[in-house]
Amino acid sequence: MPAEETTGIHCRLDELLEQRGMTLTELSKRVGVSLVNLSVLKNDRAKAIRFSTLAAVCTALDCEVGDLLVTDPAS
């Protein structure tokens, strides 16, 4: 199994945070998810995400799941 397994899914968390003028620390406080776990998500290293986390992040960022998670044509 390769060290960096690609799923073809890209998380746009960094872009959405920048558009909203929000820091990862602020998002962490709003959604109750650790900074480390959000960083893993932001850097496309997450292997899974709970629906409750996904819903909380989307609510905090006022976005849809499809705005946050997109298919990455490069992979």
MOPAC internal coordinates of N, CA, C and O (Angstrom, degrees):
PM7 1SCF
backbone

  N    0.0000 0     0.00 0     0.00 0    0    0    0
  C    1.4531 1     0.00 0     0.00 0    1    0    0
  C    1.5284 1   108.85 1     0.00 0    2    1    0
  O    1.2310 1   120.24 1   -48.39 1    3    2    1
  N    1.3352 1   117.14 1   131.61 1    3    2    1
  C    1.4642 1   119.52 1  -178.58 1    5    3    2
  C    1.5234 1   111.76 1   -67.02 1    6    5    3
  O    1.2310 1   121.04 1   -29.74 1    7    6    5
  N    1.3278 1   115.62 1   150.26 1    7    6    5
  C    1.4638 1   120.94 1  -179.28 1    9    7    6
  C    1.5266 1   111.30 1   -61.98 1   10    9    7
  O    1.2310 1   120.32 1   139.10 1   11   10    9
  N    1.3141 1   117.00 1   -40.90 1   11   10    9
  C    1.4616 1   122.38 1  -179.90 1   13   11   10
  C    1.5225 1   108.56 1  -111.92 1   14   13   11
  O    1.2310 1   120.31 1   -94.16 1   15   14   13
  N    1.3110 1   117.02 1    85.84 1   15   14   13
  C    1.4556 1   121.43 1   179.46 1   17   15   14
  C    1.5261 1   109.02 1   -75.86 1   18   17   15
  O    1.2310 1   120.24 1   -54.76 1   19   18   17
  N    1.3326 1   117.15 1   125.24 1   19   18   17
  C    1.4512 1   120.54 1  -179.18 1   21   19   18
  C    1.5238 1   110.43 1   -95.83 1   22   21   19
  O    1.2310 1   121.08 1   -40.22 1   23   22   21
  N    1.3076 1   115.53 1   139.78 1   23   22   21
  C    1.4614 1   121.07 1  -178.75 1   25   23   22
  C    1.5196 1   111.71 1  -104.20 1   26   25   23
  O    1.2310 1   120.42 1   165.00 1   27   26   25
  N    1.3238 1   116.80 1   -15.00 1   27   26   25
  C    1.4573 1   120.17 1  -174.87 1   29   27   26
  C    1.5137 1   112.20 1    83.10 1   30   29   27
  O    1.2310 1   120.14 1  -174.58 1   31   30   29
  N    1.3409 1   117.34 1     5.42 1   31   30   29
  C    1.4543 1   122.31 1   178.39 1   33   31   30
  C    1.5245 1   108.76 1  -108.76 1   34   33   31
  O    1.2310 1   120.93 1   -47.97 1   35   34   33
  N    1.3171 1   115.83 1   132.03 1   35   34   33
  C    1.4709 1   121.45 1   178.85 1   37   35   34
  C    1.5225 1   108.67 1  -115.99 1   38   37   35
  O    1.2310 1   120.63 1   -45.75 1   39   38   37
  N    1.3164 1   116.40 1   134.25 1   39   38   37
  C    1.4627 1   121.86 1   177.03 1   41   39   38
  C    1.5239 1   108.61 1   -95.99 1   42   41   39
  O    1.2310 1   120.71 1   -55.17 1   43   42   41
  N    1.3124 1   116.24 1   124.83 1   43   42   41
  C    1.4651 1   122.52 1  -177.80 1   45   43   42
  C    1.5279 1   112.32 1   -94.62 1   46   45   43
  O    1.2310 1   120.26 1  -153.76 1   47   46   45
  N    1.3266 1   117.12 1    26.24 1   47   46   45
  C    1.4624 1   120.95 1  -175.92 1   49   47   46
  C    1.5227 1   112.24 1   -56.95 1   50   49   47
  O    1.2310 1   119.91 1   136.26 1   51   50   49
  N    1.3212 1   117.77 1   -43.74 1   51   50   49
  C    1.4610 1   120.52 1  -179.28 1   53   51   50
  C    1.5269 1   111.52 1   -61.34 1   54   53   51
  O    1.2310 1   120.22 1   138.61 1   55   54   53
  N    1.3243 1   117.19 1   -41.39 1   55   54   53
  C    1.4610 1   121.13 1  -179.89 1   57   55   54
  C    1.5326 1   111.16 1   -67.06 1   58   57   55
  O    1.2310 1   120.67 1   136.90 1   59   58   57
  N    1.3282 1   116.32 1   -43.10 1   59   58   57
  C    1.4618 1   120.13 1  -179.37 1   61   59   58
  C    1.5288 1   111.55 1   -66.61 1   62   61   59
  O    1.2310 1   120.44 1   140.59 1   63   62   61
  N    1.3283 1   116.76 1   -39.41 1   63   62   61
  C    1.4643 1   120.20 1   176.86 1   65   63   62
  C    1.5243 1   110.39 1   -61.40 1   66   65   63
  O    1.2310 1   120.59 1   134.84 1   67   66   65
  N    1.3201 1   116.48 1   -45.16 1   67   66   65
  C    1.4606 1   120.80 1  -179.17 1   69   67   66
  C    1.5281 1   110.69 1   -62.70 1   70   69   67
  O    1.2310 1   120.42 1   136.04 1   71   70   69
  N    1.3296 1   116.80 1   -43.96 1   71   70   69
  C    1.4682 1   120.64 1   179.99 1   73   71   70
  C    1.5239 1   111.70 1   -60.83 1   74   73   71
  O    1.2310 1   120.75 1   148.40 1   75   74   73
  N    1.3373 1   116.17 1   -31.60 1   75   74   73
  C    1.4552 1   120.12 1  -176.65 1   77   75   74
  C    1.5243 1   113.45 1   -97.35 1   78   77   75
  O    1.2310 1   120.87 1  -179.43 1   79   78   77
  N    1.3288 1   115.94 1     0.57 1   79   78   77
  C    1.4611 1   119.88 1   179.89 1   81   79   78
  C    1.5144 1   112.63 1    63.56 1   82   81   79
  O    1.2310 1   120.66 1  -145.01 1   83   82   81
  N    1.3307 1   116.34 1    34.99 1   83   82   81
  C    1.4592 1   121.83 1  -176.90 1   85   83   82
  C    1.5334 1   109.66 1  -115.68 1   86   85   83
  O    1.2310 1   120.75 1   -35.39 1   87   86   85
  N    1.3223 1   116.17 1   144.61 1   87   86   85
  C    1.4608 1   120.26 1   176.86 1   89   87   86
  C    1.5278 1   109.80 1   -92.59 1   90   89   87
  O    1.2310 1   121.27 1   -17.93 1   91   90   89
  N    1.3035 1   115.17 1   162.07 1   91   90   89
  C    1.4647 1   120.92 1   176.77 1   93   91   90
  C    1.5265 1   109.53 1   -63.53 1   94   93   91
  O    1.2310 1   120.30 1   144.73 1   95   94   93
  N    1.3286 1   117.04 1   -35.27 1   95   94   93
  C    1.4598 1   121.63 1   178.32 1   97   95   94
  C    1.5253 1   111.01 1   -63.95 1   98   97   95
  O    1.2310 1   120.47 1   137.02 1   99   98   97
  N    1.3225 1   116.70 1   -42.98 1   99   98   97
  C    1.4644 1   120.74 1   178.63 1  101   99   98
  C    1.5280 1   110.22 1   -64.45 1  102  101   99
  O    1.2310 1   120.22 1   137.01 1  103  102  101
  N    1.3286 1   117.19 1   -42.99 1  103  102  101
  C    1.4646 1   120.85 1   178.39 1  105  103  102
  C    1.5225 1   110.35 1   -62.02 1  106  105  103
  O    1.2310 1   120.57 1   138.58 1  107  106  105
  N    1.3205 1   116.52 1   -41.42 1  107  106  105
  C    1.4600 1   121.61 1   179.13 1  109  107  106
  C    1.5254 1   111.05 1   -57.76 1  110  109  107
  O    1.2310 1   120.78 1   135.77 1  111  110  109
  N    1.3293 1   116.12 1   -44.23 1  111  110  109
  C    1.4663 1   120.60 1   179.17 1  113  111  110
  C    1.5215 1   111.73 1   -66.70 1  114  113  111
  O    1.2310 1   120.37 1   141.29 1  115  114  113
  N    1.3241 1   116.89 1   -38.71 1  115  114  113
  C    1.4680 1   121.23 1  -178.63 1  117  115  114
  C    1.5261 1   112.89 1   -68.49 1  118  117  115
  O    1.2310 1   120.37 1   142.37 1  119  118  117
  N    1.3233 1   116.90 1   -37.63 1  119  118  117
  C    1.4716 1   119.42 1  -173.93 1  121  119  118
  C    1.5285 1   113.76 1  -101.75 1  122  121  119
  O    1.2310 1   120.19 1   170.25 1  123  122  121
  N    1.3294 1   117.24 1    -9.75 1  123  122  121
  C    1.4492 1   119.57 1   178.88 1  125  123  122
  C    1.5210 1   113.84 1    71.69 1  126  125  123
  O    1.2310 1   120.87 1  -148.72 1  127  126  125
  N    1.3160 1   115.94 1    31.28 1  127  126  125
  C    1.4665 1   122.14 1   177.41 1  129  127  126
  C    1.5253 1   106.50 1  -117.06 1  130  129  127
  O    1.2310 1   120.56 1   -40.56 1  131  130  129
  N    1.3235 1   116.54 1   139.44 1  131  130  129
  C    1.4627 1   119.95 1  -175.75 1  133  131  130
  C    1.5217 1   111.93 1   -61.44 1  134  133  131
  O    1.2310 1   121.74 1   -29.67 1  135  134  133
  N    1.3139 1   114.28 1   150.33 1  135  134  133
  C    1.4569 1   121.67 1   177.01 1  137  135  134
  C    1.5320 1   110.61 1   -57.73 1  138  137  135
  O    1.2310 1   120.51 1   140.17 1  139  138  137
  N    1.3143 1   116.64 1   -39.83 1  139  138  137
  C    1.4748 1   121.46 1   179.56 1  141  139  138
  C    1.5273 1   110.34 1   -61.28 1  142  141  139
  O    1.2310 1   120.19 1   132.90 1  143  142  141
  N    1.3273 1   117.25 1   -47.10 1  143  142  141
  C    1.4685 1   120.11 1  -178.76 1  145  143  142
  C    1.5234 1   111.80 1   -65.99 1  146  145  143
  O    1.2310 1   120.09 1   141.38 1  147  146  145
  N    1.3163 1   117.44 1   -38.62 1  147  146  145
  C    1.4636 1   119.27 1   177.00 1  149  147  146
  C    1.5233 1   111.14 1   -68.23 1  150  149  147
  O    1.2310 1   120.27 1   145.17 1  151  150  149
  N    1.3111 1   117.08 1   -34.83 1  151  150  149
  C    1.4591 1   121.09 1   177.66 1  153  151  150
  C    1.5283 1   110.69 1   -64.54 1  154  153  151
  O    1.2310 1   120.40 1   139.11 1  155  154  153
  N    1.3180 1   116.83 1   -40.89 1  155  154  153
  C    1.4700 1   121.73 1   176.66 1  157  155  154
  C    1.5303 1   109.48 1   -59.87 1  158  157  155
  O    1.2310 1   120.83 1   136.25 1  159  158  157
  N    1.3140 1   116.02 1   -43.75 1  159  158  157
  C    1.4646 1   121.50 1   178.85 1  161  159  158
  C    1.5324 1   110.25 1   -64.23 1  162  161  159
  O    1.2310 1   120.80 1   132.75 1  163  162  161
  N    1.3208 1   116.07 1   -47.25 1  163  162  161
  C    1.4711 1   122.00 1  -177.94 1  165  163  162
  C    1.5256 1   111.99 1   -60.34 1  166  165  163
  O    1.2310 1   120.55 1   145.11 1  167  166  165
  N    1.3257 1   116.55 1   -34.89 1  167  166  165
  C    1.4634 1   121.09 1  -176.46 1  169  167  166
  C    1.5237 1   113.14 1   -93.37 1  170  169  167
  O    1.2310 1   120.62 1  -163.02 1  171  170  169
  N    1.3356 1   116.42 1    16.98 1  171  170  169
  C    1.4732 1   122.32 1   177.53 1  173  171  170
  C    1.5295 1   112.72 1    57.96 1  174  173  171
  O    1.2310 1   120.33 1  -145.25 1  175  174  173
  N    1.3230 1   116.97 1    34.75 1  175  174  173
  C    1.4664 1   120.19 1   178.97 1  177  175  174
  C    1.5222 1   112.04 1  -108.45 1  178  177  175
  O    1.2310 1   120.49 1   178.98 1  179  178  177
  N    1.3316 1   116.67 1    -1.02 1  179  178  177
  C    1.4711 1   120.31 1  -179.06 1  181  179  178
  C    1.5266 1   109.89 1   -73.34 1  182  181  179
  O    1.2310 1   121.17 1   -40.40 1  183  182  181
  N    1.3146 1   115.36 1   139.60 1  183  182  181
  C    1.4593 1   121.26 1   176.73 1  185  183  182
  C    1.5180 1   110.39 1   -97.51 1  186  185  183
  O    1.2310 1   120.43 1   161.67 1  187  186  185
  N    1.3262 1   116.78 1   -18.33 1  187  186  185
  C    1.4674 1   122.20 1  -179.31 1  189  187  186
  C    1.5202 1   108.44 1  -159.62 1  190  189  187
  O    1.2310 1   121.40 1   -18.50 1  191  190  189
  N    1.3339 1   114.92 1   161.50 1  191  190  189
  C    1.4568 1   120.50 1   175.17 1  193  191  190
  C    1.5213 1   107.58 1  -145.41 1  194  193  191
  O    1.2310 1   120.94 1   -45.39 1  195  194  193
  N    1.3200 1   115.80 1   134.61 1  195  194  193
  C    1.4629 1   119.96 1   177.54 1  197  195  194
  C    1.5143 1   109.23 1   -70.05 1  198  197  195
  O    1.2310 1   120.96 1   -35.52 1  199  198  197
  N    1.3277 1   115.76 1   144.48 1  199  198  197
  C    1.4547 1   119.81 1   177.17 1  201  199  198
  C    1.5232 1   110.88 1   -59.72 1  202  201  199
  O    1.2310 1   120.20 1   144.39 1  203  202  201
  N    1.3219 1   117.23 1   -35.61 1  203  202  201
  C    1.4684 1   120.03 1  -179.92 1  205  203  202
  C    1.5260 1   110.64 1   -65.36 1  206  205  203
  O    1.2310 1   120.18 1   142.03 1  207  206  205
  N    1.3208 1   117.26 1   -37.97 1  207  206  205
  C    1.4669 1   121.46 1   176.86 1  209  207  206
  C    1.5168 1   109.95 1   -67.99 1  210  209  207
  O    1.2310 1   120.72 1   134.98 1  211  210  209
  N    1.3089 1   116.23 1   -45.02 1  211  210  209
  C    1.4630 1   121.61 1   179.35 1  213  211  210
  C    1.5270 1   110.48 1   -58.57 1  214  213  211
  O    1.2310 1   120.92 1   133.69 1  215  214  213
  N    1.3251 1   115.85 1   -46.31 1  215  214  213
  C    1.4694 1   120.53 1   179.53 1  217  215  214
  C    1.5228 1   111.44 1   -63.17 1  218  217  215
  O    1.2310 1   120.15 1   137.56 1  219  218  217
  N    1.3343 1   117.32 1   -42.44 1  219  218  217
  C    1.4645 1   121.29 1  -179.23 1  221  219  218
  C    1.5244 1   111.26 1   -65.29 1  222  221  219
  O    1.2310 1   120.20 1   137.41 1  223  222  221
  N    1.3247 1   117.22 1   -42.59 1  223  222  221
  C    1.4648 1   121.18 1   179.04 1  225  223  222
  C    1.5286 1   109.80 1   -63.82 1  226  225  223
  O    1.2310 1   120.60 1   134.81 1  227  226  225
  N    1.3300 1   116.47 1   -45.19 1  227  226  225
  C    1.4689 1   119.79 1   179.88 1  229  227  226
  C    1.5279 1   111.77 1   -63.61 1  230  229  227
  O    1.2310 1   120.52 1   141.73 1  231  230  229
  N    1.3228 1   116.62 1   -38.27 1  231  230  229
  C    1.4635 1   119.79 1   177.35 1  233  231  230
  C    1.5276 1   110.62 1   -64.72 1  234  233  231
  O    1.2310 1   120.52 1   134.01 1  235  234  233
  N    1.3216 1   116.61 1   -45.99 1  235  234  233
  C    1.4700 1   121.12 1  -178.74 1  237  235  234
  C    1.5270 1   111.98 1   -64.25 1  238  237  235
  O    1.2310 1   120.68 1   145.87 1  239  238  237
  N    1.3304 1   116.31 1   -34.13 1  239  238  237
  C    1.4618 1   120.31 1  -178.56 1  241  239  238
  C    1.5298 1   112.61 1   -95.35 1  242  241  239
  O    1.2310 1   120.60 1   179.99 1  243  242  241
  N    1.3288 1   116.45 1    -0.01 1  243  242  241
  C    1.4600 1   122.19 1  -178.79 1  245  243  242
  C    1.5311 1   110.61 1    51.59 1  246  245  243
  O    1.2310 1   121.61 1  -124.28 1  247  246  245
  N    1.3386 1   114.53 1    55.72 1  247  246  245
  C    1.4557 1   119.70 1  -179.52 1  249  247  246
  C    1.5253 1   110.12 1  -139.84 1  250  249  247
  O    1.2310 1   120.94 1    -7.59 1  251  250  249
  N    1.2998 1   115.80 1   172.41 1  251  250  249
  C    1.4568 1   122.34 1   175.71 1  253  251  250
  C    1.5245 1   108.59 1   -97.91 1  254  253  251
  O    1.2310 1   120.92 1   -18.53 1  255  254  253
  N    1.3193 1   115.84 1   161.47 1  255  254  253
  C    1.4713 1   121.02 1   178.97 1  257  255  254
  C    1.5284 1   110.17 1   -55.68 1  258  257  255
  O    1.2310 1   120.29 1   140.19 1  259  258  257
  N    1.3263 1   117.05 1   -39.81 1  259  258  257
  C    1.4607 1   121.38 1  -179.82 1  261  259  258
  C    1.5175 1   114.31 1   -68.16 1  262  261  259
  O    1.2310 1   120.29 1   162.76 1  263  262  261
  N    1.3390 1   117.05 1   -17.24 1  263  262  261
  C    1.4626 1   120.85 1   173.94 1  265  263  262
  C    1.5262 1   110.34 1   -79.03 1  266  265  263
  O    1.2310 1   121.24 1   149.19 1  267  266  265
  N    1.3279 1   115.24 1   -30.81 1  267  266  265
  C    1.4647 1   121.63 1  -176.11 1  269  267  266
  C    1.5253 1   112.32 1   -87.14 1  270  269  267
  O    1.2310 1   120.82 1   134.55 1  271  270  269
  N    1.3237 1   116.04 1   -45.45 1  271  270  269
  C    1.4655 1   121.60 1  -177.58 1  273  271  270
  C    1.5202 1   109.43 1  -112.83 1  274  273  271
  O    1.2310 1   120.78 1   -57.42 1  275  274  273
  N    1.3224 1   116.11 1   122.58 1  275  274  273
  C    1.4605 1   121.08 1  -179.15 1  277  275  274
  C    1.5308 1   110.39 1  -130.77 1  278  277  275
  O    1.2310 1   120.96 1   -23.52 1  279  278  277
  N    1.3100 1   115.77 1   156.48 1  279  278  277
  C    1.4516 1   120.55 1   175.37 1  281  279  278
  C    1.5219 1   107.86 1   -74.03 1  282  281  279
  O    1.2310 1   120.87 1   -48.21 1  283  282  281
  N    1.3331 1   115.94 1   131.79 1  283  282  281
  C    1.4559 1   121.84 1  -178.27 1  285  283  282
  C    1.5273 1   109.23 1   -97.13 1  286  285  283
  O    1.2310 1   119.86 1   -72.23 1  287  286  285
  N    1.3294 1   117.88 1   107.77 1  287  286  285
  C    1.4694 1   119.80 1  -177.99 1  289  287  286
  C    1.5270 1   113.43 1   -65.71 1  290  289  287
  O    1.2310 1   120.04 1   163.76 1  291  290  289
  N    1.3299 1   117.53 1   -16.24 1  291  290  289
  C    1.4793 1   120.79 1  -178.42 1  293  291  290
  C    1.5141 1   112.45 1   -76.47 1  294  293  291
  O    1.2310 1   119.95 1   165.26 1  295  294  293
  N    1.3503 1   117.70 1   -14.74 1  295  294  293
  C    1.4691 1   118.43 1  -176.37 1  297  295  294
  C    1.5079 1   112.44 1  -101.74 1  298  297  295
  O    1.2310 1   120.10 1   180.00 1  299  298  297

